[in-house]
Amino acid sequence: MRVLPICVCIPVLNEERNLPECLASLGQAFSEVVVVDSGSKDQTCFIAKEAGARVIQFQWDGHFPKKRNWALQNGDFQSPWVLFLDADERLTSEFIEELQKTIPGTKHSGFWLSYRNWFMGRPLKHGDIMRKLALFRIDAGRYEQFPESWWSHLDMEVHEHPVLDGTTGAIHAALEHHDYRGLHQYIARHNEYSTWEANRYQWLRQSGAEAWKALNSRQRFKYRYLESWWLSWFYFAVAYIGKRGFLDGRAGWHFTCMKKRYLQDIRLKISERKAAGGSG
């Protein structure tokens, strides 16, 4: 198998449960593996080094750049491409084979990736398919920058997308997204995310047309109607009925309900800020 000219970059914090399978799924297919740690207190760094990955430490000071942009600027990557992978994601042989066929001759600057969620111990084969722009040429661009030091406590880009020069394509073979940390961590993480989204909504409302223009069509739709009572129910109808999430049984029901609740949480946090006299 040809070694791909891709640096797999895995941002982590206390990921000893997820990281071993993530690293094992890479095989010997990539020219570099770099783990960017934020001061883990468990065995994360030991696991990464034992697997042959290079470990670098990141400490966020509350200002730009956050974790992924910092890694792009300071990681000393030797490969022309970077694949940002979360510790709870795994590559499949089909995904690696598609990269082998696609990357060498491509004219694209980046690729959108899809991933199959596992929830409550089951793979979700239907419903809303998640995508992210996580594979791109290192010299093609950086993640979006928001002046968020006054409201964000997340040290890593979560909903920000890379802004790239050039065209983008898609890798059709899906990643596997399988978090072993359980519902407690899932709910806690999405509580942080919903606060981030409510504050980003406020920032967008204050920033004018240029900020809205930078959003993709799905983002524009979501942020335009975040304050509408029907948005969460619209998502539920599309994902559970229109995209047949009901075929995933009990896990599909609970996953879609929790995504609906996530949108409701954002709306409530926006309302709370308004009631307290905040702008937006």
C-alpha positions in Angstrom: 0.0 0.0 0.0 1.3 3.4 -1.0 1.9 5.8 2.0 -0.4 8.8 1.6 1.2 12.3 1.8 -1.2 13.2 4.6 -0.6 14.2 8.2 -3.3 12.8 10.4 -3.7 15.4 13.2 -5.8 14.3 16.2 -6.6 17.0 18.8 -7.2 15.4 22.2 -7.9 16.0 25.9 -8.2 13.0 28.2 -9.0 10.6 25.4 -7.5 7.3 26.8 -10.7 5.4 26.1 -11.2 6.5 22.5 -7.6 7.1 21.2 -6.3 3.5 21.0 -8.9 2.4 18.4 -8.6 5.6 16.5 -4.8 5.2 16.1 -5.1 1.5 15.3 -7.5 2.3 12.4 -4.8 4.3 10.7 -2.5 1.4 10.0 0.6 2.4 8.1 -1.2 4.4 5.5 -0.1 7.9 6.4 3.1 9.8 6.3 2.6 11.4 9.7 0.5 11.1 12.8 0.4 14.1 15.2 -1.5 14.2 18.4 -2.2 17.7 19.7 -2.8 17.5 23.5 -4.3 20.1 25.8 -2.8 18.9 29.0 -4.4 15.5 29.5 -4.4 14.1 33.0 -4.9 10.4 31.9 -2.8 8.0 29.8 -3.6 9.8 26.5 -0.1 11.0 25.7 1.5 7.7 26.7 -0.9 5.8 24.4 -0.1 8.2 21.5 3.6 7.8 21.9 3.4 4.1 22.3 1.6 4.0 18.9 4.3 6.0 17.3 2.5 9.3 17.0 4.3 12.6 17.6 2.8 14.5 20.6 2.8 18.3 20.8 1.2 20.3 23.6 -1.2 23.2 23.2 -2.4 25.6 25.9 -5.1 28.1 24.8 -4.7 31.7 26.1 -8.3 32.6 25.3 -7.5 34.3 22.0 -6.9 33.4 18.4 -5.6 30.9 17.3 -7.5 28.0 18.7 -6.3 24.4 18.6 -6.5 23.4 15.0 -5.3 26.7 13.6 -2.5 26.7 16.1 -1.5 23.2 15.0 -1.5 24.3 11.3 0.8 27.2 12.2 3.1 25.5 14.7 2.9 21.8 14.1 5.8 21.6 11.7 3.9 19.2 9.5 6.0 17.7 6.7 3.1 16.5 4.5 1.2 18.7 2.0 -2.2 17.4 3.2 -3.7 17.3 6.7 -6.6 15.2 7.9 -8.1 16.4 11.2 -9.5 13.4 13.0 -11.3 13.3 16.4 -10.2 10.7 18.8 -13.7 9.1 18.7 -13.5 8.6 14.9 -12.1 5.5 13.1 -11.0 5.1 9.5 -12.3 2.1 7.5 -10.4 0.2 4.9 -12.9 1.5 2.3 -12.1 5.1 3.4 -8.3 4.6 3.1 -8.7 2.8 -0.3 -10.7 5.8 -1.6 -8.0 8.2 -0.4 -5.4 6.1 -2.2 -7.3 6.5 -5.5 -8.3 10.1 -5.0 -5.5 12.1 -3.5 -2.5 11.5 -5.9 -4.2 13.1 -8.9 -6.7 15.5 -7.4 -6.9 19.2 -8.3 -9.1 19.9 -5.3 -7.9 21.8 -2.3 -10.0 20.0 0.2 -12.6 17.2 0.7 -15.8 17.0 2.7 -16.1 13.8 4.8 -19.2 12.1 6.1 -19.3 9.9 9.1 -21.6 7.2 10.5 -22.6 7.8 14.1 -22.8 5.1 16.7 -25.3 5.9 19.5 -26.3 3.8 22.4 -24.2 0.9 21.1 -25.7 0.9 17.6 -24.7 2.3 14.2 -27.1 4.8 12.8 -27.5 4.0 9.1 -30.3 6.5 8.4 -31.4 10.0 9.4 -29.3 13.1 9.0 -25.8 12.4 7.6 -23.1 14.5 9.3 -20.4 16.1 7.2 -17.3 18.1 7.8 -14.5 19.7 5.7 -11.6 18.0 7.5 -9.1 17.0 4.8 -7.3 19.7 2.9 -4.0 21.0 1.6 -2.1 22.7 4.4 -1.3 25.7 2.3 -4.9 26.2 1.1 -6.3 28.0 4.1 -7.2 28.1 7.8 -10.3 27.7 10.0 -12.7 30.6 10.4 -11.7 33.1 12.9 -14.3 34.6 15.3 -13.6 37.4 17.8 -14.9 35.1 20.5 -12.4 35.5 23.4 -15.2 37.2 25.3 -17.6 34.3 25.2 -16.1 31.0 24.2 -14.5 28.5 26.6 -13.9 25.9 23.9 -10.2 25.7 23.1 -10.7 24.0 19.8 -12.7 24.8 16.6 -15.9 22.9 16.8 -18.4 24.4 14.3 -15.9 26.5 12.4 -15.1 25.4 8.9 -11.8 25.8 7.0 -11.9 28.7 4.5 -9.9 27.4 1.5 -8.6 28.7 -1.8 -9.6 26.4 -4.6 -12.3 23.8 -5.1 -13.6 21.0 -2.8 -14.7 17.5 -3.4 -16.1 14.7 -1.3 -14.9 11.3 0.0 -17.9 9.0 -0.2 -16.7 6.2 2.1 -17.7 7.2 5.7 -15.7 7.5 8.9 -17.0 5.7 11.9 -17.9 8.0 14.8 -18.0 5.9 18.0 -17.6 7.7 21.4 -17.0 5.3 24.3 -17.4 8.0 27.0 -21.1 7.6 27.2 -24.2 9.8 27.5 -22.9 11.9 30.4 -20.1 13.2 28.3 -22.3 13.5 25.2 -24.8 15.7 27.0 -22.2 17.8 28.7 -20.4 18.4 25.5 -23.5 19.5 23.7 -24.4 21.8 26.5 -21.1 23.6 25.8 -21.8 23.6 22.1 -25.3 25.0 22.4 -23.9 27.9 24.5 -21.3 28.5 21.8 -24.0 28.5 19.1 -26.2 30.9 21.0 -23.3 33.4 21.4 -22.3 32.9 17.8 -25.9 33.8 16.8 -25.6 37.0 18.7 -22.2 37.8 17.0 -23.8 37.2 13.6 -26.7 39.5 14.4 -24.2 42.3 15.3 -21.7 41.7 12.4 -23.8 42.5 9.3 -24.0 41.1 5.8 -20.3 40.0 5.4 -20.4 37.5 8.2 -23.7 36.0 6.9 -22.2 35.7 3.4 -19.4 33.6 4.7 -21.8 30.9 6.0 -22.7 27.9 3.9 -26.4 27.4 2.9 -27.2 25.0 5.8 -25.6 27.4 8.3 -27.6 30.3 6.9 -30.8 28.4 7.2 -30.1 27.4 10.8 -29.0 30.8 12.1 -31.8 32.6 10.2 -34.5 30.6 12.0 -32.8 29.7 15.3 -35.3 31.8 17.2 -38.3 30.2 15.6 -40.2 27.6 17.7 -40.7 25.3 14.7 -37.0 24.8 13.7 -36.3 21.9 16.1 -39.5 20.2 15.0 -38.6 20.8 11.4 -35.3 19.1 12.0 -37.0 16.2 13.7 -39.4 15.7 10.8 -36.7 15.8 8.2 -34.2 13.6 10.0 -36.6 11.0 11.6 -39.3 10.8 8.9 -37.9 12.3 5.7 -34.5 10.7 6.0 -35.9 7.6 7.7 -34.2 7.8 11.0 -37.0 5.6 12.3 -35.3 2.7 10.6 -32.6 2.8 13.3 -35.0 1.8 16.0 -34.8 3.0 19.5 -31.3 4.4 19.1 -32.5 6.5 16.1 -35.4 7.8 18.0 -33.3 8.9 21.0 -30.6 10.4 18.8 -33.0 12.5 16.8 -34.8 13.6 20.0 -31.5 14.7 21.5 -30.6 16.7 18.3 -34.1 18.3 18.5 -33.4 19.2 22.1 -30.1 20.6 21.2 -31.7 23.1 18.8 -34.3 24.0 21.5 -31.5 24.6 24.0 -29.9 27.1 21.7 -33.2 28.9 21.2 -33.8 29.0 25.0 -30.3 30.4 25.7 -30.9 33.1 23.1 -34.2 34.0 24.8 -32.5 34.0 28.2 -29.9 36.4 27.1 -32.5 38.7 25.7 -34.6 38.6 28.8 -31.5 39.5 30.9 -31.0 42.6 28.7 -28.3 41.2 26.3 -28.4 42.2 22.7 -29.3 39.9 19.8 
